[in-house]
């Protein structure tokens, strides 16, 4: 069921993107009786369409439009056209995510205050704190059906987890569990209980994992207040003579340029596409792009400090069976500068299928060391490292005017250099991850460098003062009152935790704020 809105209807809120931020925001507004047009660059795929095959799934869901990269990060060397794996589909990265749903720790809202002056880092305190976010987190956990919150039990542990847990406990770690996951762990909920099929990154075939694709989006459409236009690629956001946004130009499925008028615009296109849209919308009134009087649009790109550790054993593990990331060690997520870095990290179970393992283990490598690792695939266990990386002004998304996409628009160039704090943290995590496996008799352990698939954060960051960022505490741009940022690009700092739960909590809170402002006649 759709509620078609007229292109000239300037009473609608236009939401760009339908992932954790945009999909939730669109539904929350629709539930409040507000008219919403959601523009999604990708198509619509549901559990029956997902493919449990990594390469085929990648072709189905990934954002494959051209992009470029620069900087000293490994991705620029090995995957230069793929600065990060983001999804181009209704539901955005909520189809591809693993489901880990963690709250920020209290100190992570105030990183600048907590960590002090970290040379070369552009740390800033969020203009919100843990106490303010607590009720919104509770609503987000309820929406997502997060395990180990409310009265929801945890998921069972697969073999990959049992190896991980045993090693963790041998090292004296105590905060070890199958984690807080947005995956149905019991029968009788709105979603089917997890069937332990694995391949969580390829889209959940059972619909057990929360995704806006089959929860928030259809719920919003059922109200009659939400229209989702798929294969709608945004070109630019328009504004009126007073400097307020007035509509969005986009290419429809047939490649025709359309203009949807708007009362307000909410940008939720991930940390690459969101700043790219603002920069591509430059005019004589806003020569540096929309909402960019601070020069901060595109800056402070964060991707979490990541890496992986794999190990082989005498006996089969078959790590790919069962929920991919239902396993976490949280002991190292604390802030403890005695380890040689600020902030902390999580260790989480991870399994890659053989084709991705071959591609990402060590690109370009061949020979006995590489093939013997693949030979031992059945006996392999794996974990992913995710930790707080330092924001740096020079890590940024800019427009590459020499490369255009299929619509003739300049593409995003993603520049990233590791901060010394990131490197120190990664080395510590490699050591601890290998120790976990060594403690349970691994025959071999091997750390692998970061993948192109990661959490993209920052680039339109939240700040108390307009000069320091792009949006205020509500995700409302400092420069343009009816232009909002509704995704992970508004993150001031990255924290150690997987970001989706925080993106959802902020979207619920933003919808509440927008509805109040509309009622008061301020929006």
C-alpha positions as CSV (number, residue, x, y, z in Angstrom):
1,X,0.0,0.0,0.0
2,X,1.4,3.4,-0.9
3,X,0.2,6.9,-0.4
4,X,1.3,8.7,-3.5
5,X,2.1,12.4,-2.8
6,X,2.2,15.0,-5.5
7,X,5.6,16.3,-6.6
8,X,4.3,19.8,-5.9
9,X,3.1,19.0,-2.3
10,X,5.3,21.2,-0.2
11,X,3.8,19.9,3.1
12,X,5.7,16.6,3.0
13,X,8.9,15.8,4.9
14,X,11.5,14.3,2.4
15,X,13.7,11.6,4.0
16,X,16.7,10.6,1.9
17,X,17.7,7.0,2.6
18,X,15.8,4.2,4.3
19,X,18.4,2.6,6.6
20,X,18.7,2.6,10.4
21,X,18.4,6.4,10.4
22,X,16.1,7.3,7.5
23,X,13.9,4.2,7.7
24,X,13.2,4.6,11.4
25,X,12.7,8.3,11.1
26,X,10.2,7.9,8.2
27,X,8.2,5.4,10.1
28,X,8.2,7.4,13.4
29,X,7.0,10.5,11.5
30,X,4.3,8.5,9.6
31,X,3.1,7.0,12.9
32,X,2.6,10.6,14.2
33,X,0.4,11.4,11.2
34,X,3.1,13.4,9.3
35,X,3.3,13.0,5.5
36,X,6.7,11.6,4.4
37,X,8.2,10.8,1.0
38,X,11.3,8.6,1.4
39,X,13.8,8.5,-1.5
40,X,15.9,5.4,-1.8
41,X,18.6,5.0,-4.4
42,X,18.3,1.2,-4.4
43,X,15.6,-1.3,-5.1
44,X,13.5,-3.3,-2.7
45,X,14.6,-6.8,-1.6
46,X,12.9,-8.9,1.0
47,X,14.0,-12.2,2.8
48,X,12.8,-14.3,-0.1
49,X,15.1,-12.4,-2.4
50,X,18.3,-12.6,-0.2
51,X,21.0,-14.9,-1.5
52,X,23.2,-17.0,0.9
53,X,26.2,-16.5,-1.4
54,X,28.6,-13.8,-0.7
55,X,29.6,-12.6,-4.2
56,X,26.1,-12.8,-5.5
57,X,24.6,-11.1,-2.5
58,X,27.3,-8.4,-2.8
59,X,26.2,-7.7,-6.3
60,X,22.6,-7.5,-5.2
61,X,22.9,-5.3,-2.2
62,X,26.1,-3.3,-2.3
63,X,26.5,0.4,-3.4
64,X,28.6,-0.2,-6.6
65,X,28.5,3.4,-8.0
66,X,32.1,4.7,-8.5
67,X,34.0,6.3,-5.6
68,X,37.6,7.1,-5.1
69,X,40.0,6.9,-2.2
70,X,43.2,8.5,-0.8
71,X,45.3,8.3,2.3
72,X,47.6,5.7,3.9
73,X,44.8,3.2,4.8
74,X,45.0,-0.3,3.4
75,X,41.6,0.1,1.7
76,X,43.0,2.8,-0.6
77,X,45.7,0.4,-1.8
78,X,43.7,-2.9,-2.1
79,X,40.1,-1.8,-2.7
80,X,40.4,1.7,-4.1
81,X,37.0,1.7,-5.8
82,X,35.3,0.4,-2.6
83,X,36.1,2.7,0.2
84,X,33.5,0.9,2.2
85,X,30.8,-1.5,1.7
86,X,27.5,0.2,2.1
87,X,24.1,-1.0,0.8
88,X,22.0,0.3,-2.0
89,X,18.5,-1.0,-1.2
90,X,15.4,-0.3,0.8
91,X,16.5,-0.9,4.4
92,X,20.1,0.3,3.7
93,X,22.8,-1.3,5.8
94,X,20.1,-2.8,8.1
95,X,19.9,-5.6,5.6
96,X,23.7,-6.2,5.7
97,X,24.5,-5.5,9.4
98,X,25.1,-8.4,11.9
99,X,22.7,-7.1,14.5
100,X,25.0,-6.1,17.4
101,X,23.1,-3.5,19.4
102,X,25.2,-1.8,22.1
103,X,24.7,1.4,24.1
104,X,27.5,3.9,24.3
105,X,29.3,3.9,27.6
106,X,28.7,7.1,29.7
107,X,32.2,8.5,29.2
108,X,32.0,8.1,25.4
109,X,29.5,10.9,25.0
110,X,32.2,13.2,26.4
111,X,35.4,12.0,24.7
112,X,37.2,15.4,24.6
113,X,36.7,15.9,28.4
114,X,37.5,12.2,29.2
115,X,40.5,11.7,27.0
116,X,42.0,15.2,27.2
117,X,44.1,16.7,24.5
118,X,45.0,13.9,22.0
119,X,47.5,15.4,19.5
120,X,46.2,15.3,15.9
121,X,42.7,14.3,16.9
122,X,39.7,16.7,16.6
123,X,37.9,15.3,19.6
124,X,34.7,17.1,20.7
125,X,32.1,16.3,23.4
126,X,28.7,15.4,22.1
127,X,26.1,18.0,23.0
128,X,24.0,15.2,24.6
129,X,24.9,12.7,27.4
130,X,24.0,9.2,28.6
131,X,21.2,10.3,30.9
132,X,19.4,12.2,28.1
133,X,19.8,9.2,25.7
134,X,18.7,6.5,28.3
135,X,14.9,6.6,27.5
136,X,15.6,6.7,23.7
137,X,17.9,3.7,24.0
138,X,15.1,1.9,25.8
139,X,12.7,2.6,23.0
140,X,15.2,1.6,20.4
141,X,15.9,-1.7,22.2
142,X,12.2,-2.4,22.3
143,X,11.8,-1.6,18.6
144,X,14.7,-3.8,17.6
145,X,13.8,-6.6,20.1
146,X,17.4,-6.6,21.4
147,X,18.4,-9.7,23.3
148,X,19.5,-9.4,26.9
149,X,17.4,-6.3,27.3
150,X,13.8,-6.2,28.6
151,X,12.9,-9.9,29.3
152,X,14.5,-11.2,26.1
153,X,17.1,-14.0,26.5
154,X,20.4,-14.1,24.7
155,X,21.0,-16.2,21.6
156,X,22.6,-19.6,21.8
157,X,26.3,-19.8,21.2
158,X,27.6,-21.6,18.0
159,X,31.0,-23.4,17.8
160,X,32.8,-20.2,16.9
161,X,31.4,-18.6,20.1
162,X,32.2,-21.6,22.3
163,X,35.9,-21.5,21.2
164,X,35.9,-17.7,21.7
165,X,34.3,-17.9,25.2
166,X,36.6,-20.7,26.4
167,X,39.7,-18.7,25.4
168,X,38.3,-15.5,26.9
169,X,37.6,-17.1,30.2
170,X,41.1,-18.7,30.2
171,X,42.5,-15.2,29.9
172,X,40.4,-14.0,32.8
173,X,37.9,-12.0,30.8
174,X,34.5,-11.8,32.5
175,X,32.3,-9.7,30.2
176,X,31.7,-12.5,27.6
177,X,28.3,-13.4,26.2
178,X,26.4,-13.9,22.9
179,X,25.8,-10.2,23.2
180,X,22.9,-7.8,22.7
181,X,21.6,-8.6,19.3
182,X,18.6,-7.3,17.3
183,X,17.8,-10.8,16.4
184,X,14.7,-12.7,17.7
185,X,15.9,-15.3,20.2
186,X,12.5,-16.8,21.1
187,X,9.4,-18.0,19.3
188,X,6.2,-15.9,19.7
189,X,7.6,-12.5,18.7
190,X,6.6,-10.5,15.6
191,X,9.7,-12.0,13.9
192,X,10.6,-15.7,13.5
193,X,13.2,-16.9,16.0
194,X,16.7,-17.2,14.7
195,X,17.3,-20.5,12.9
196,X,21.1,-20.3,13.2
197,X,21.6,-20.4,9.4
198,X,24.6,-18.0,9.4
199,X,25.2,-15.7,6.4
200,X,23.8,-12.8,8.5
201,X,25.6,-10.2,6.3
202,X,23.8,-11.4,3.2
203,X,20.3,-10.5,4.5
204,X,18.4,-12.7,7.0
205,X,16.5,-15.3,5.1
206,X,14.2,-15.8,8.1
207,X,13.5,-12.2,8.9
208,X,14.7,-12.9,12.4
209,X,17.2,-10.0,12.4
210,X,15.7,-6.5,12.5
211,X,15.8,-4.6,9.3
212,X,13.8,-1.5,8.3
213,X,13.2,-3.3,5.0
214,X,10.6,-5.6,6.5
215,X,9.7,-3.8,9.8
216,X,9.7,0.0,9.9
217,X,9.2,0.7,6.2
218,X,6.0,-1.5,5.7
219,X,4.7,-0.3,9.1
220,X,5.1,3.3,7.9
221,X,3.5,2.5,4.6
222,X,0.5,0.9,6.3
223,X,-0.4,4.2,8.0
224,X,-0.9,5.8,4.5
225,X,1.4,8.6,5.5
226,X,4.6,7.2,4.0
227,X,5.5,6.8,0.3
228,X,8.8,5.1,-0.5
229,X,10.2,5.8,-4.0
230,X,12.8,3.2,-4.8
231,X,15.6,3.7,-7.4
232,X,15.4,7.4,-6.7
233,X,18.9,8.8,-6.8
234,X,19.2,12.2,-5.3
235,X,21.1,14.8,-7.3
236,X,20.8,17.9,-5.1
237,X,18.8,19.6,-2.3
238,X,17.2,22.9,-3.3
239,X,16.5,26.0,-1.2
240,X,14.5,29.2,-1.5
241,X,15.5,32.8,-1.5
242,X,15.3,32.9,2.3
243,X,17.9,30.1,2.5
244,X,15.5,27.4,3.7
245,X,15.4,24.0,1.9
246,X,12.4,23.8,-0.4
247,X,12.7,20.4,-2.3
248,X,14.9,17.6,-3.6
249,X,15.9,16.9,-7.2
250,X,16.3,13.2,-8.0
251,X,16.7,10.8,-10.9
252,X,13.9,8.3,-11.0
253,X,14.1,4.7,-12.1
254,X,13.9,5.7,-15.7
255,X,16.8,8.3,-15.3
256,X,14.4,11.3,-15.5
257,X,15.1,14.2,-13.3
258,X,12.2,14.9,-10.9
259,X,11.6,17.6,-8.2
260,X,9.8,16.8,-5.0
261,X,8.8,19.9,-3.0
262,X,9.4,19.6,0.8
263,X,8.5,21.3,4.1
264,X,11.8,19.9,5.5
265,X,14.5,17.5,4.3
266,X,16.2,14.8,6.4
267,X,19.5,13.3,4.9
268,X,20.3,9.7,5.8
269,X,22.5,8.5,3.1
270,X,25.5,7.2,5.1
271,X,28.7,9.1,5.9
272,X,29.8,9.2,2.2
273,X,26.6,10.0,0.4
274,X,25.2,12.5,3.0
275,X,28.1,15.0,2.8
276,X,28.3,14.4,-1.0
277,X,24.7,15.5,-1.4
278,X,25.3,18.6,0.7
279,X,28.4,19.5,-1.3
280,X,26.8,18.8,-4.6
281,X,24.0,21.2,-3.6
282,X,26.2,24.3,-3.6
283,X,24.7,27.5,-4.9
284,X,25.7,31.2,-5.0
285,X,24.0,31.6,-1.6
286,X,25.8,28.5,-0.2
287,X,29.0,28.3,-2.4
288,X,30.7,25.7,-0.2
289,X,27.6,23.4,-0.1
290,X,24.6,23.4,2.2
291,X,25.0,23.6,6.0
292,X,28.8,24.2,5.5
293,X,29.5,27.7,6.9
294,X,31.8,25.9,9.4
295,X,33.7,24.1,6.6
296,X,33.0,20.9,8.6
297,X,30.8,19.1,6.0
298,X,32.7,15.9,5.1
299,X,35.4,16.3,7.8
300,X,36.1,14.0,10.8
301,X,35.3,10.8,8.9
302,X,35.6,7.8,11.3
303,X,35.4,4.1,10.4
304,X,36.1,2.5,13.8
305,X,39.4,0.9,14.5
306,X,39.0,-2.6,13.0
307,X,40.9,-5.7,12.0
308,X,40.3,-9.4,12.5
309,X,42.0,-12.4,14.1
310,X,41.6,-15.9,12.8
311,X,42.9,-19.2,14.2
312,X,43.1,-22.8,13.1
313,X,42.6,-25.8,15.4
314,X,43.1,-29.6,15.3
315,X,39.3,-30.1,15.2
316,X,36.6,-28.7,13.0
317,X,34.9,-25.5,14.2
318,X,32.7,-24.6,11.1
319,X,32.6,-21.0,12.2
320,X,30.1,-20.1,9.4
321,X,27.3,-22.1,11.1
322,X,25.1,-20.0,13.4
323,X,24.6,-16.3,14.1
324,X,27.6,-14.6,12.7
325,X,28.3,-12.0,15.4
326,X,26.6,-13.5,18.5
327,X,29.7,-13.4,20.6
328,X,31.4,-10.5,22.3
329,X,34.2,-9.8,24.8
330,X,33.6,-6.3,26.4
331,X,36.4,-6.2,29.0
332,X,38.7,-4.1,26.7
333,X,36.0,-1.5,25.9
334,X,36.9,0.5,29.0
335,X,38.9,3.7,28.9
336,X,42.3,2.8,30.4
337,X,45.3,4.8,29.1
338,X,47.7,2.5,30.9
339,X,47.4,0.2,27.8
340,X,49.0,3.0,25.7
341,X,45.9,4.4,24.0
342,X,42.7,6.3,24.9
343,X,39.3,4.7,24.4
344,X,38.6,1.0,24.1
345,X,37.5,-1.8,21.8
346,X,35.2,-4.9,21.6
347,X,36.1,-8.3,20.3
348,X,33.2,-9.9,18.4
349,X,32.8,-13.3,16.7
350,X,33.0,-13.2,12.9
351,X,32.9,-15.7,10.1
352,X,33.6,-15.1,6.4
353,X,32.7,-17.6,3.7
354,X,35.5,-19.0,1.6
355,X,35.3,-16.6,-1.3
356,X,35.5,-13.5,0.9
357,X,38.1,-15.2,3.1
358,X,40.2,-15.7,-0.1
359,X,39.7,-12.1,-1.2
360,X,40.2,-10.3,2.2
361,X,42.7,-12.5,4.0
362,X,45.6,-10.9,2.2
363,X,44.8,-9.6,-1.3
364,X,47.3,-10.5,-3.9
365,X,49.0,-13.1,-1.7
366,X,49.5,-16.6,-2.9
367,X,51.7,-19.5,-2.0
368,X,51.8,-22.1,0.8
369,X,51.0,-19.8,3.7
370,X,47.9,-18.5,2.1
371,X,46.6,-21.8,0.7
372,X,47.3,-23.7,3.9
373,X,45.1,-21.1,5.7
374,X,42.3,-21.9,3.3
375,X,42.9,-25.6,3.5
376,X,42.2,-25.4,7.2
377,X,39.0,-23.4,6.7
378,X,36.8,-26.1,8.4
379,X,39.0,-25.9,11.5
380,X,39.0,-22.1,11.6
381,X,37.6,-19.7,14.2
382,X,37.3,-15.9,13.7
383,X,36.8,-12.7,15.5
384,X,36.4,-9.0,14.5
385,X,37.9,-6.1,16.4
386,X,35.8,-2.9,16.7
387,X,37.2,0.1,18.6
388,X,37.0,3.8,18.9
389,X,39.0,5.6,16.3
390,X,40.1,9.2,16.6
391,X,38.3,11.8,14.5
392,X,40.7,13.9,12.4
393,X,39.7,17.0,10.4
394,X,41.9,15.7,7.5
395,X,40.0,12.4,7.3
396,X,37.3,13.6,5.1
397,X,34.9,13.1,2.2
398,X,35.3,15.6,-0.7
399,X,34.0,15.8,-4.2
400,X,36.1,14.3,-6.9
401,X,35.2,16.5,-9.9
402,X,37.4,14.3,-12.2
403,X,35.2,11.2,-11.7
404,X,31.4,11.3,-12.2
405,X,28.7,8.7,-11.6
406,X,26.1,7.4,-14.0
407,X,24.1,10.6,-13.6
408,X,27.1,12.9,-14.2
409,X,27.5,13.9,-10.5
410,X,30.9,14.3,-9.0
411,X,31.6,11.2,-6.8
412,X,32.8,11.1,-3.2
413,X,36.6,10.8,-2.5
414,X,37.2,9.3,0.9
415,X,40.5,10.2,2.5
416,X,41.6,8.3,5.6
417,X,44.9,8.1,7.5
418,X,45.2,6.1,10.7
419,X,45.8,8.1,13.9
420,X,48.7,6.8,16.1
421,X,46.0,6.0,18.8
422,X,44.2,3.7,16.3
423,X,47.4,1.8,15.5
424,X,48.3,1.3,19.2
425,X,44.8,0.1,19.9
426,X,44.8,-2.3,16.9
427,X,48.1,-3.8,17.9
428,X,46.9,-4.4,21.5
429,X,43.7,-6.0,20.1
430,X,45.6,-8.3,17.8
431,X,47.7,-9.4,20.7
432,X,44.7,-10.1,22.9
433,X,42.7,-11.7,20.1
434,X,45.6,-14.1,19.3
435,X,46.0,-14.8,23.1
436,X,42.3,-15.8,23.3
437,X,42.9,-18.5,20.6
438,X,46.3,-19.5,21.9
439,X,44.7,-20.2,25.3
440,X,42.5,-22.9,23.7
441,X,45.3,-24.6,21.7
442,X,45.2,-22.9,18.4
443,X,47.7,-24.4,15.9
444,X,48.1,-21.1,14.2
445,X,46.7,-17.6,14.6
446,X,46.8,-14.8,12.1
447,X,45.6,-11.2,12.4
448,X,44.3,-9.7,9.2
449,X,44.2,-6.0,8.3
450,X,40.9,-4.0,8.1
451,X,38.3,-4.8,5.5
452,X,36.5,-2.3,3.3
453,X,33.3,-3.2,5.2
454,X,33.0,-1.2,8.3
455,X,31.0,1.4,10.3
456,X,31.1,4.8,8.6
457,X,30.7,7.7,11.0
458,X,31.2,11.4,11.3
459,X,31.4,13.8,8.2
460,X,28.3,15.9,9.4
461,X,29.1,16.0,13.1
462,X,27.0,17.2,16.0
463,X,28.3,20.1,18.0
464,X,27.3,22.6,20.6
465,X,28.7,25.5,18.6
466,X,28.1,26.0,14.9
467,X,31.7,26.6,14.2
468,X,32.7,23.1,15.3
469,X,30.3,20.9,13.4
470,X,27.3,20.7,11.1
471,X,24.3,19.9,13.2
472,X,22.9,20.7,16.7
473,X,21.8,18.2,19.4
474,X,18.7,17.3,17.4
475,X,20.5,16.6,14.1
476,X,19.2,19.9,12.8
477,X,21.8,21.8,10.7
478,X,23.2,24.9,12.4
479,X,22.8,26.9,9.1
480,X,19.4,25.8,7.8
481,X,16.6,25.1,10.3
482,X,14.5,22.8,8.1
483,X,17.5,20.6,7.0
484,X,18.3,17.6,9.2
485,X,21.0,14.9,9.3
486,X,19.5,11.6,10.4
487,X,22.3,9.0,10.1
488,X,25.7,8.0,11.5
489,X,27.3,11.0,9.8
490,X,26.0,13.1,12.7
491,X,28.2,11.2,15.2
492,X,30.6,13.6,17.1
493,X,32.8,10.7,18.1
494,X,32.6,7.0,17.3
495,X,32.8,5.2,20.7
496,X,33.8,1.5,20.8
497,X,30.3,0.1,20.1
498,X,28.6,-0.9,16.9
499,X,26.6,2.2,16.0
500,X,23.2,1.0,14.8
501,X,21.4,1.1,18.1
502,X,22.5,4.7,18.7
503,X,21.5,5.7,15.1
504,X,18.0,4.3,15.8
505,X,17.7,5.9,19.2
506,X,18.7,9.3,17.7
507,X,16.2,8.9,14.9
508,X,13.3,8.2,17.3
509,X,14.3,11.2,19.3
510,X,14.7,13.4,16.2
511,X,11.2,12.4,15.0
512,X,9.8,13.4,18.4
513,X,11.5,16.7,18.2
514,X,10.4,17.4,14.6
515,X,6.8,16.6,15.5
516,X,6.9,19.0,18.4
517,X,8.5,21.8,16.3
518,X,5.9,21.3,13.6
519,X,3.1,21.5,16.1
520,X,4.6,24.7,17.5
521,X,4.8,26.2,14.0
522,X,8.6,26.4,14.1
523,X,9.2,23.9,11.3
